């Protein structure tokens, strides 16, 4: 066997591998003997089929499989042993690769194009200054969180007069041109109307001050102009059935359902933070502020890593990539999408590739290693955040563990959790490594800044 690797311009590699008969024949013979033991050929007892017949029937296929196995093993082994940072997969060279007669004994020569990652110096020190946004927790944020907890713990109660987002329940009856109940017309028992969602202003005003027992005359088509789906839902009909409906309806109001947010009291404190952990509104708000502050650190860190990326991309500068070869690799991985897709997305792919390589360098220099427990903690954090959105802040650890284990059984989730774990450790390593230019910023201004950047 002979392996040669050339990389004249440091990014376009050419690997030539020549396999001799001795490199594969012993294993081929071994597998053919195994075939012979198992082969069932009419006229021969098991294990007694002539080897010549076995070779004629299976010899070439077994040899092809073995040559491909040895070829892949030696190719990737050489890349590992020589620490070649390969981008994508090797591709057969379009000019130097000659057809190989695998029915013969060889030697067989294979020539591959190898995309090699460009060399770059990517490091951060105390001389590097990067912005870090410290998001302040103001009363507005705390108020919003308190209202959310009140809403989550609230309930619907009967009301005596409509207001705000109340839901009205009653009986609907279609009227004729004279305003009388239409005989055989549309009737809906227990229909529900939310006046706050009525689009027709004249129709909406008809519900002002409504009380149980009132009879309100309104027109559903005018209440929901150009929205037959809403009209159909109200009248419990199909959309196509209300297309030409123009009638007024009477709505005899039977009840008003008003959503009552939970009072800010001990029951709410216990519900949110566990029994006995908070005893007054001031401590309740303080604990909420601390929770928000902890959550906002993740936003600040996300922005910090984005700023590190921009800073490093500028610091590293222009990088030479084997663009023609990378386009071939990209096309090979997206055969169903064609060259137009490659050309359209190539520039963005190169930007992502450049950051990926920079990030790998930073991770390597910071000696970051991600363990299984790191990945599990990320999964638990994501699940904890989901529960928190529903006001559940005291989910037991064993419940989080079970949910995390289920998530980690799904292959599509694991890679994202691993990347997130790497990002978290990288941010923790970089913050004390560089000089942070800390800037206080409100949550609203922070969001505006992020939106402007994405625009």
Number of C-alpha atoms within 10 A of each C-alpha: 13 9 15 11 16 13 14 9 11 15 21 20 21 21 20 18 18 16 20 16 14 12 16 20 15 11 15 21 16 10 17 18 16 12 18 20 14 13 16 14 15 8 8 11 11 13 16 14 19 11 16 9 12 16 18 10 11 14 18 15 15 17 22 14 13 19 22 12 13 13 19 12 11 16 17 14 12 16 15 12 8 9 9 15 16 17 18 15 14 19 16 15 16 10 7 13 13 13 9 12 10 14 11 11 14 14 15 18 19 18 22 20 20 29 27 22 22 18 13 15 12 16 17 19 11 12 9 15 15 17 14 21 20 19 20 17 18 11 11 10 17 20 14 11 17 17 16 17 23 20 16 15 18 15 13 13 11 14 18 14 17 21 17 10 13 21 20 26 20 21 17 24 23 23 21 14 9 7 13 13 17 16 11 8 11 16 19 16 14 16 19 21 18 17 23 13 11 18 15 16 12 13 20 17 13 13 22 12 11 18 18 18 13 15 18 15 19 20 19 24 22 20 20 18 13 12 15 20 16 17 24 18 13 15 21 14 14 13 15 11 11 16 15 9 13 12 19 21 24 20 25 22 22 16 21 25 21 20 17 16 16 17 14 15 13 16 15 21 21 15 16 21 17 15 13 11 13 19 14 12 14 10 13 22 18 13 16 20 20 13 14 17 16 11 12 17 14 12 17 16 19 16 17 20 19 12 15 21 17 12 16 20 17 10 14 14 10 10 12 13 20 18 15 11 21 22 15 14 20 21 18 16 14 13 12 9 11 13 16 10 14 21 13 10 12 16 12 11 14 15 11 12 15 22 16 13 17 20 20 14 16 20 20 13 13 16 10 15 12 12 11 9 10 18 22 21 16 19 26 21 14 15 18 21 14 13 15 14 12 12 19 17 17 13 13 9 11 9 13 20 16 12 15 21 14 11 18 17 10 10 9 10 12 16 13 14 20 19 14 16 23 20 18 17 17 20 18 12 17 20 16 11 15 15 17 17 10 12 10 11 15 15 18 12 11 19 13 12 12 12 10 9 8 7 5
